[in-house]
Amino acid sequence: MSKKNTDKNKKRVSIGGQAVLEGVYMRGASSEAIAVRDQDGVIRLETKRRNNASKQLLYKIPIVRGVAAFIDSLFGGTKTLMRSAEVYGEGEPTKFEKWVAEKLKINVMTAVSVISVMLGLLIAVALFMFLPQVVRGGLEKWLNGGNSFGVWAKNFIEGGVKLLVFTLYILFVSLLKDIRRTFMYHGAEHKTITCFERGLDLTVENAAKCPRVHDRCGTTFIVFVLFISIIVMACVEALLGKSVQGVLRVLLKLALLPVVAGLSYELLKLLSKTKSPLVLPIKAPGFLLQLLTTREPSKDMLEVAITSFKAVYEMDNDESIPERKFELPKKRCEVLANVRERLKENGIDEDAEAEWIVSITLGIKRDEVNTENLVSVKNIEKINALVDERVTGRPLWYCIGDTDFYGYKIKTDERALIPRPETELLVENALKVVDETKSVLDLCTGSGAIAVAISKETGATVYASDISLDALKLAQENEALNRAKIKFVLSDMFESFDDEKFDVIVSNPPYIKSDDVKGLQKEIRDFEPVMALDGGEDGLHFYRIIAENAKNYLNEGGTLLLECGIGQAEEIKDLLTGFSRVEIIKDYENIDRIIKAVL
């Protein structure tokens, strides 16, 4: 055997595991790990170092280490199972759980863990100590006329009943879907460890070929406990010279349990070191029961087990590797508070943005973000990634990738301005004069939001023009996204139009003064296209072009609708000579926003 394989085999008795809810727990000489595949299909990993010196000493003393392992498995196993449930589960806390946490200051998961262990012990005592006595007593009356069996016969009968009860219990719980999946993860755990012990590369393909029974399985340990308890109890009764009955018998068995566990553990470790066929009859009952407590795992389950195993193996061999904690689901209100805090730390003091980030990521309404519903880790990661991008200064709607405009989803990126809410007023006024018989030109279309809304709402013949080829490509994407019908024209204002006439021309042209562009917010100045913002020296450059040329492209009685910046409406109105009627329309904040002119 090569040195590489020898080194691997030296590790085989120091790494063991346990199946948990949708995952696998592995424990090595100095570390442990839980890998769980959460409801989003992502493998979550938590690792921890085991540096308790007193506990390590206990694991070096024969018999005593078996007792320590038994107790650790009893309480630690339940705790690990509950921990995996925290990661996998996304159930909402019940009113009772909230009340317990708030009023009694008790961690519900901890309480459940303790109660589960205590309840499990009570059930175990009832099924494996009281019930076998009852059955044995019934057999004594039926077969032996009420006379007591001999010490050895008595204990073998009770042991047989225990084994039968255990087997029936395994068969019963295996009918439950969640338990069957746990048994599959149990198989994944065994296959992974066996793959490693055989010196194979730890891959899903190699592990899948390995057997799902293992020498050091807890199922075999339980079988050993059942058989050794027969021998130990019979020997003790033989030394006492009498048979112990009733409650005293149960108490005696409980008192002897540490000894039984210790001896069973040593037998398990001893037999796991040999593959000799001579010991196969001793191993066989445990192997047979393992065929019930394990199932063939899927590839994704093997991937989880391998992840857990590798984490332990690496930490056992490298003390510099740090521990890691699970990312757990959090309440929406907590996530929202974290987003608000991060935005404020980066100079973005707008609660609305935090609400948008959370609501859009989760696909909920803004008034639903401040609740105690749980947010999955995957969605928390999406939210954090969005915040990471937002704090660079990139506008929120570029980060999100789309926005809502007049009820339509509009894709947004740096190729065009983000559609503003006030521009919906421009569409609203256009719809008053547009129907399916009209022809419309959306001049300086940008993202195509205005053209999309008018086309979808009216069925009119809509043209959309822009000087930017990139903007037109974005507008075409929005046309396809909304299944609108728009004719696109690459044009510097009216230059590409010849004799075309329209019933309505709408436009939201650039209107920021050139000197003011540099003073705009970082989100606008550094990310939105300058050519879509800069309206010349006084901000009216494009309005002059429109005022001079629009009459040539409008049908008689046609309508011109323009959006403008604050304080510009009166000056633009004065430019519109030749129109029979010009009016200024205020927005919802009583600001002059729309100019309507009729030819």
C-alpha positions in Angstrom: 0.0 0.0 0.0 1.3 3.5 -0.9 2.1 6.0 1.8 -0.8 8.1 0.6 -3.3 5.3 1.2 -1.7 4.4 4.5 -2.1 8.0 5.7 -5.7 7.9 4.7 -6.4 4.7 6.5 -4.9 6.1 9.7 -7.7 8.7 9.6 -10.6 6.2 9.3 -11.2 5.6 13.0 -11.2 9.3 13.9 -13.9 10.5 11.6 -17.5 9.5 12.1 -20.9 10.9 11.3 -24.6 11.2 11.7 -27.4 12.0 9.3 -29.4 15.1 10.2 -32.3 16.9 8.6 -31.4 17.3 4.9 -27.7 17.0 5.8 -24.8 15.2 7.4 -22.8 15.8 10.6 -19.2 14.7 10.7 -16.8 14.7 13.6 -13.1 14.1 13.7 -10.3 14.1 16.3 -10.4 17.9 16.8 -13.2 19.3 14.7 -16.8 18.8 13.6 -19.0 20.0 10.7 -22.6 20.1 9.7 -23.5 20.4 6.0 -27.1 21.0 5.1 -28.8 21.6 1.8 -31.4 24.3 2.5 -34.7 24.7 0.7 -33.1 26.8 -2.0 -30.8 23.9 -2.9 -27.7 25.5 -1.5 -25.3 23.6 0.7 -24.7 25.4 4.0 -21.7 24.5 6.2 -20.9 25.1 9.8 -17.7 24.0 11.4 -16.4 24.0 15.0 -13.2 23.0 16.8 -13.4 20.5 19.6 -10.7 21.7 22.1 -12.2 20.5 25.4 -9.2 18.9 27.1 -11.2 17.0 29.7 -13.4 15.6 27.1 -10.4 14.5 25.0 -9.0 12.8 28.0 -12.2 10.9 28.6 -12.0 9.6 25.0 -8.7 7.9 25.8 -9.8 5.8 28.7 -11.3 2.4 27.7 -14.9 1.8 28.8 -15.2 5.4 30.0 -14.9 6.7 26.5 -17.8 4.6 25.4 -20.0 6.1 28.2 -18.8 9.6 27.1 -19.5 8.8 23.5 -23.0 7.5 24.4 -23.9 10.6 26.4 -22.4 12.9 23.7 -24.4 11.1 21.0 -27.6 11.3 23.1 -27.5 15.1 23.8 -25.2 16.3 21.1 -27.0 14.3 18.4 -30.3 15.9 19.2 -28.7 19.4 19.4 -27.1 18.8 16.0 -30.4 17.7 14.5 -32.1 20.8 15.8 -29.3 22.9 14.4 -29.8 21.4 10.9 -33.5 22.1 11.2 -32.8 25.8 11.9 -30.9 26.0 8.6 -33.3 23.9 6.5 -36.6 25.1 7.9 -38.3 28.3 6.8 -41.4 27.9 8.9 -42.8 31.0 10.6 -42.6 31.2 14.4 -45.9 30.3 16.0 -47.6 32.7 18.5 -46.7 30.2 21.2 -43.0 30.3 20.2 -43.0 34.1 20.2 -44.7 34.2 23.6 -42.2 31.7 25.1 -39.2 33.7 23.7 -40.5 37.1 24.8 -42.1 36.3 28.2 -40.0 33.4 29.5 -36.8 34.3 27.8 -36.3 30.8 26.6 -34.8 29.7 23.3 -37.5 27.5 21.8 -35.1 25.3 19.9 -33.1 24.7 23.1 -36.2 23.8 24.9 -37.3 21.4 22.2 -33.9 19.8 22.2 -34.0 19.1 26.0 -37.6 17.9 25.9 -36.8 15.6 22.9 -34.0 14.0 24.9 -36.1 13.5 28.0 -39.1 12.2 26.1 -36.8 9.9 24.1 -35.4 8.5 27.3 -38.9 7.9 28.7 -40.0 6.1 25.6 -36.8 4.1 25.5 -37.3 3.0 29.1 -40.9 2.0 28.4 -40.2 0.1 25.1 -36.9 -1.5 26.0 -37.2 -2.1 29.7 -40.8 -2.3 30.9 -42.3 -3.9 27.7 -39.8 -6.8 27.5 -40.5 -7.6 31.2 -44.2 -7.6 30.5 -43.8 -9.9 27.4 -41.5 -12.2 29.3 -43.9 -12.4 32.2 -46.7 -13.3 29.8 -44.6 -16.1 28.3 -43.8 -17.4 31.8 -47.5 -17.8 32.5 -48.2 -19.3 29.1 -45.3 -21.6 28.7 -44.1 -22.2 32.2 -47.2 -22.2 34.3 -46.3 -19.0 36.0 -42.9 -20.2 37.1 -39.9 -18.0 36.5 -37.5 -18.8 33.7 -33.8 -19.2 34.5 -31.6 -16.1 34.6 -30.1 -16.7 31.2 -33.4 -17.6 29.5 -35.1 -14.6 31.1 -32.5 -12.2 29.8 -32.3 -13.7 26.3 -36.1 -13.5 26.0 -36.1 -9.9 27.1 -33.2 -9.2 24.7 -35.1 -10.8 21.8 -38.1 -8.6 22.6 -35.9 -5.5 22.6 -34.4 -6.5 19.2 -37.9 -7.1 17.8 -39.2 -3.8 19.1 -36.2 -1.9 17.7 -36.6 -3.6 14.3 -40.4 -2.9 14.1 -39.7 0.7 15.2 -37.2 1.2 12.3 -39.6 -0.4 9.9 -42.5 1.9 11.1 -40.6 5.2 11.0 -39.1 4.3 7.6 -42.7 4.8 6.2 -42.4 8.5 6.9 -41.0 10.5 4.0 -38.7 12.7 6.1 -37.2 9.7 7.9 -36.6 7.9 4.6 -34.6 10.9 3.4 -32.7 10.9 6.7 -31.9 7.2 6.1 -30.6 8.2 2.6 -28.3 10.8 4.2 -27.2 8.1 6.6 -26.3 6.0 3.6 -24.4 9.0 2.1 -22.5 9.4 5.3 -21.3 5.7 5.2 -20.5 5.7 1.6 -18.4 8.9 2.0 -16.4 7.5 4.9 -15.9 4.2 3.1 -14.7 5.9 0.0 -12.1 7.8 2.0 -11.0 4.7 3.8 -10.5 2.9 0.6 -8.0 5.5 -0.6 -10.3 6.6 -3.5 -10.6 10.2 -4.6 -13.5 11.7 -2.7 -15.9 12.3 -5.5 -19.7 11.7 -5.8 -19.0 9.0 -8.5 -16.6 7.1 -6.3 -18.6 7.3 -3.2 -21.7 6.1 -5.0 -20.0 2.8 -5.8 -19.1 2.1 -2.1 -21.4 0.0 0.2 -23.8 1.8 2.5 -23.0 -0.4 5.6 -20.1 0.4 7.8 -18.3 -1.2 10.8 -18.6 1.8 13.1 -22.2 2.6 12.5 -24.4 3.6 15.5 -26.9 1.0 14.4 -24.4 -1.8 15.0 -23.5 -0.1 18.3 -27.2 -0.4 19.4 -27.3 -4.1 18.4 -24.1 -4.6 20.5 -25.8 -2.8 23.4 -28.8 -5.1 23.2 -26.7 -8.3 23.2 -24.2 -7.2 25.8 -27.0 -6.0 28.1 -28.3 -9.6 28.1 -24.9 -10.9 29.2 -24.2 -8.2 31.8 -27.6 -8.4 33.4 -27.5 -12.2 33.5 -24.1 -12.1 35.1 -25.1 -9.6 37.7 -28.3 -11.6 38.6 -26.1 -14.8 38.8 -23.8 -13.0 41.2 -26.7 -11.8 43.3 -28.1 -15.3 43.4 -31.6 -14.1 42.6 -33.7 -12.6 39.9 -34.6 -8.9 40.2 -38.1 -8.0 39.3 -40.3 -5.0 38.6 -39.1 -1.4 39.0 -35.9 -2.6 40.7 -35.1 -4.5 37.6 -35.5 -1.4 35.5 -33.4 0.7 37.9 -30.7 -1.9 37.8 -30.6 -1.9 34.0 -30.4 1.9 34.0 -27.5 1.7 36.5 -25.7 -0.9 34.3 -26.3 1.0 31.1 -23.0 3.0 31.3 -21.1 -0.3 31.7 -23.0 -1.8 28.8 -22.4 1.2 26.6 -18.7 1.3 27.4 -18.3 -2.4 26.6 -20.3 -2.1 23.4 -18.2 0.8 22.3 -14.9 -1.1 22.9 -16.3 -4.1 20.9 -17.3 -1.8 18.1 -13.9 -0.2 17.9 -12.1 -3.6 18.1 -14.2 -5.3 15.4 -13.9 -2.3 13.1 -10.2 -2.9 12.9 -10.5 -6.2 11.2 -12.2 -7.5 8.0 -11.7 -11.2 9.0 -14.6 -13.5 8.1 -14.2 -15.1 11.5 -15.9 -12.1 13.1 -18.5 -11.7 10.4 -21.2 -13.6 12.4 -20.8 -11.0 15.2 -21.1 -8.1 12.8 -23.8 -9.6 10.7 -26.9 -8.5 12.8 -25.7 -4.9 12.8 -25.1 -5.0 9.1 -28.6 -6.4 8.5 -30.2 -3.7 10.5 -28.1 -1.1 8.7 -29.8 -2.2 5.5 -33.0 -0.8 7.2 -31.5 2.4 8.7 -29.7 3.4 5.5 -31.0 3.9 2.0 -29.3 4.5 -1.3 -28.6 8.2 -1.4 -29.0 10.5 -4.4 -25.9 12.3 -5.9 -26.8 15.6 -4.3 -26.9 13.9 -0.9 -23.5 12.4 -1.4 -22.3 15.9 -2.3 -23.5 17.2 1.1 -21.8 14.3 2.9 -18.5 14.9 1.1 -18.7 18.6 1.9 -19.1 17.9 5.6 -16.3 15.2 5.6 -13.8 17.3 3.7 -14.4 20.2 6.1 -13.5 18.0 9.1 -10.6 16.3 7.4 -9.1 19.7 6.4 -9.6 21.2 9.9 -8.1 18.2 11.6 -5.0 18.5 9.6 -4.7 22.3 9.6 -5.2 24.3 12.8 -5.1 27.6 11.0 -8.5 27.0 9.3 -11.1 29.1 11.1 -14.5 28.0 12.3 -17.5 29.1 10.3 -21.1 29.6 11.3 -24.3 28.9 9.4 -26.1 31.8 7.8 -29.6 31.4 9.2 -33.0 32.8 7.9 -33.9 36.1 9.5 -37.1 38.1 10.0 -38.0 40.6 7.3 -38.0 43.4 9.8 -34.4 42.5 10.8 -33.3 42.3 7.2 -34.9 45.7 6.4 -33.2 47.3 9.4 -29.8 46.0 8.3 -30.4 47.4 4.8 -31.4 50.8 6.1 -28.3 50.9 8.3 -25.9 50.0 5.5 -27.5 52.5 3.2 -27.2 55.3 5.8 -23.6 54.4 6.5 -22.9 55.1 2.9 -24.8 58.4 2.7 -28.1 57.0 1.3 -30.6 58.1 3.8 -33.8 57.0 2.1 -36.1 54.5 3.8 -38.0 54.0 0.5 -34.9 52.5 -1.2 -34.4 50.0 1.6 -38.1 49.0 1.3 -37.8 48.7 -2.5 -34.7 46.5 -2.2 -36.3 44.1 0.2 -39.7 44.0 -1.4 -38.5 43.6 -5.0 -36.1 40.8 -4.0 -38.8 38.9 -2.1 -41.5 39.7 -4.7 -43.8 41.3 -2.1 -45.5 44.6 -1.6 -43.6 47.4 0.2 -46.1 47.4 3.1 -45.2 43.8 3.7 -41.5 44.2 4.3 -41.6 45.1 8.0 -43.0 41.8 9.3 -41.6 38.8 11.2 -41.9 36.5 8.2 -38.6 34.7 7.7 -36.3 35.5 4.8 -34.2 32.6 3.4 -30.5 32.8 3.4 -30.4 32.7 -0.4 -32.7 35.8 -0.5 -30.6 37.5 2.2 -27.6 37.0 0.0 -29.4 38.5 -3.0 -30.4 41.5 -0.9 -26.9 42.0 0.4 -25.5 41.8 -3.1 -27.9 44.4 -4.2 -27.0 46.7 -1.3 -23.3 46.1 -2.1 -23.9 47.4 -5.6 -26.1 50.3 -4.5 -23.6 51.7 -2.0 -21.1 52.1 -4.9 -23.4 54.9 -6.0 -25.0 53.1 -8.9 -28.7 54.1 -9.1 -31.1 51.7 -7.5 -33.0 50.9 -10.6 -29.9 50.1 -12.6 -28.9 47.8 -9.8 -32.3 46.1 -9.9 -32.3 46.0 -13.7 -35.9 47.2 -14.3 -38.5 49.5 -13.0 -42.3 50.0 -13.2 -43.5 52.7 -15.5 -47.3 53.3 -16.0 -47.8 49.6 -15.0 -45.3 48.2 -17.4 -42.0 46.6 -16.7 -39.2 48.6 -18.2 -35.6 47.3 -18.4 -33.1 49.8 -17.1 -29.3 50.2 -17.5 -26.7 52.8 -18.3 -27.8 53.1 -22.0 -30.6 55.4 -21.1 -32.1 57.5 -18.3 -34.2 55.8 -15.7 -37.9 56.6 -16.3 -39.1 59.1 -13.6 -42.6 58.9 -12.0 -43.4 62.4 -13.1 -43.0 61.3 -16.8 -46.1 59.2 -16.3 -48.0 62.5 -16.3 -46.8 63.1 -19.9 -48.2 59.7 -20.9 -51.4 60.4 -19.0 -52.0 63.6 -21.0 -51.0 61.9 -24.3 -53.6 59.2 -23.7 -56.3 61.9 -23.7 -55.7 62.7 -27.3 -54.4 59.3 -28.7 -56.5 56.4 -29.9 -55.8 53.5 -32.3 -56.4 55.7 -35.3 -53.6 58.1 -34.4 -49.9 58.2 -35.2 -47.5 59.2 -32.5 -43.8 60.2 -32.4 -41.9 59.7 -29.2 -38.9 62.1 -29.7 -35.8 61.3 -27.6 -37.3 58.0 -26.5 -34.4 56.8 -24.4 -35.5 53.5 -22.7 -38.7 53.6 -24.8 -40.9 53.7 -21.7 -43.2 56.4 -23.1 -43.6 54.7 -26.5 -44.3 51.3 -24.8 -47.0 52.8 -22.6 -48.8 54.6 -25.4 -48.6 51.7 -27.8 -50.0 49.2 -25.2 -52.7 51.5 -23.9 -54.0 52.7 -27.3 -52.9 50.5 -30.1 -51.8 53.6 -32.0 -49.1 53.7 -34.6 -46.1 54.7 -32.6 -42.6 55.8 -33.7 -39.7 56.2 -31.3 -36.5 58.0 -32.2 -33.2 58.7 -30.5 -29.7 59.8 -31.4 -28.2 57.0 -29.3 -28.0 53.6 -31.0 -27.5 52.0 -27.5 -30.7 53.7 -26.2 -32.6 52.5 -29.2 -31.4 48.9 -28.6 -32.6 49.2 -25.0 -36.0 50.6 -26.2 -36.3 47.6 -28.6 -35.7 45.2 -25.7 -38.5 46.9 -23.8 -40.7 46.7 -26.8 -40.2 42.9 -26.9 -40.5 42.6 -23.1 -43.9 44.2 -23.2 -45.0 42.9 -26.6 -45.6 46.4 -27.9 -45.6 47.5 -31.5 -43.2 50.4 -32.1 -41.2 51.6 -35.2 -37.7 52.7 -34.2 -35.7 55.5 -36.0 -32.1 56.4 -35.3 -32.3 60.2 -35.6 -30.8 63.4 -34.3 -34.1 65.1 -33.4 -36.1 65.4 -36.7 -33.1 64.8 -39.1 -34.1 61.3 -40.2 -37.7 62.2 -40.9 -38.7 63.5 -44.3 -42.4 64.1 -45.1 -43.8 62.0 -42.2 -46.7 63.6 -40.3 -47.9 62.7 -36.9 -51.1 63.4 -34.9 -49.1 63.6 -31.7 -45.5 64.3 -30.8 -44.4 63.6 -27.2 -40.9 64.3 -25.9 -39.0 64.4 -22.6 -35.7 65.9 -24.0 -32.5 66.7 -22.1 -33.2 69.9 -20.0 -30.4 70.2 -17.5 -28.1 73.3 -17.9 -24.6 72.3 -19.0 -23.0 73.9 -15.9 -25.4 72.2 -13.6 -24.6 68.6 -14.8 -21.5 68.4 -12.7 -23.4 69.4 -9.6 -26.0 66.6 -9.9 -26.2 63.7 -7.5 -23.5 61.1 -7.9 -26.1 58.5 -8.9 -27.2 60.7 -11.9 -23.9 62.4 -12.8 -21.6 59.3 -12.8 -24.0 56.7 -14.1 -26.8 58.0 -16.3 -25.8 59.1 -19.8 -24.7 62.7 -19.9 -26.1 63.2 -23.5 -29.6 62.4 -22.1 -29.2 65.1 -19.4 -27.3 68.0 -20.9 -29.8 70.5 -22.4 -27.2 73.1 -23.4 -26.2 76.4 -21.8 -29.7 77.3 -20.5 -31.2 73.9 -20.7 -33.5 74.9 -23.6 -31.4 73.8 -26.6 -33.6 70.9 -27.6 -36.9 72.8 -26.9 -35.8 75.4 -29.4 -35.2 72.7 -32.0 -38.6 71.2 -31.3 -40.4 74.6 -31.3 -38.8 75.4 -34.7 -39.5 72.1 -36.4 -42.5 70.3 -34.7 -45.0 72.3 -36.8 -43.6 70.7 -40.0 -44.2 67.1 -38.6 -47.6 67.6 -37.1 -50.9 67.1 -38.9 -53.4 70.0 -38.7 -54.9 70.0 -35.2 -52.0 67.8 -34.0 -50.8 68.0 -30.4 -47.3 68.6 -29.0 -46.7 67.4 -25.4 -43.4 68.2 -23.7 -42.0 67.5 -20.2 -39.8 70.2 -18.7 -37.7 70.9 -15.7 -38.6 73.2 -12.8 -38.9 76.9 -13.8 -38.7 76.2 -17.6 -42.4 76.0 -18.5 -43.0 79.7 -19.2 -39.9 80.1 -21.3 -40.7 77.0 -23.4 -44.3 78.3 -23.8 -42.9 81.6 -25.3 -40.9 79.5 -27.8 -44.0 77.8 -29.2 -45.2 80.4 -31.6 -47.5 79.3 -34.4 -49.6 77.0 -32.2 -53.2 77.9 -31.7 -53.3 77.0 -28.1 -50.5 76.4 -25.5 -51.1 75.4 -21.9 -49.0 74.5 -18.9 -50.0 71.5 -16.8 -48.9 71.1 -13.2 -47.8 67.8 -11.7 -49.0 66.3 -8.4 -46.7 68.5 -6.4 -48.1 71.6 -8.1 -45.0 72.2 -10.2 -45.3 73.3 -13.9 -44.3 70.0 -15.6 -46.1 69.5 -19.0 -46.5 71.9 -21.9 -49.4 71.1 -24.3 -49.6 72.8 -27.6 -52.2 72.3 -30.4 -51.3 73.2 -34.0 
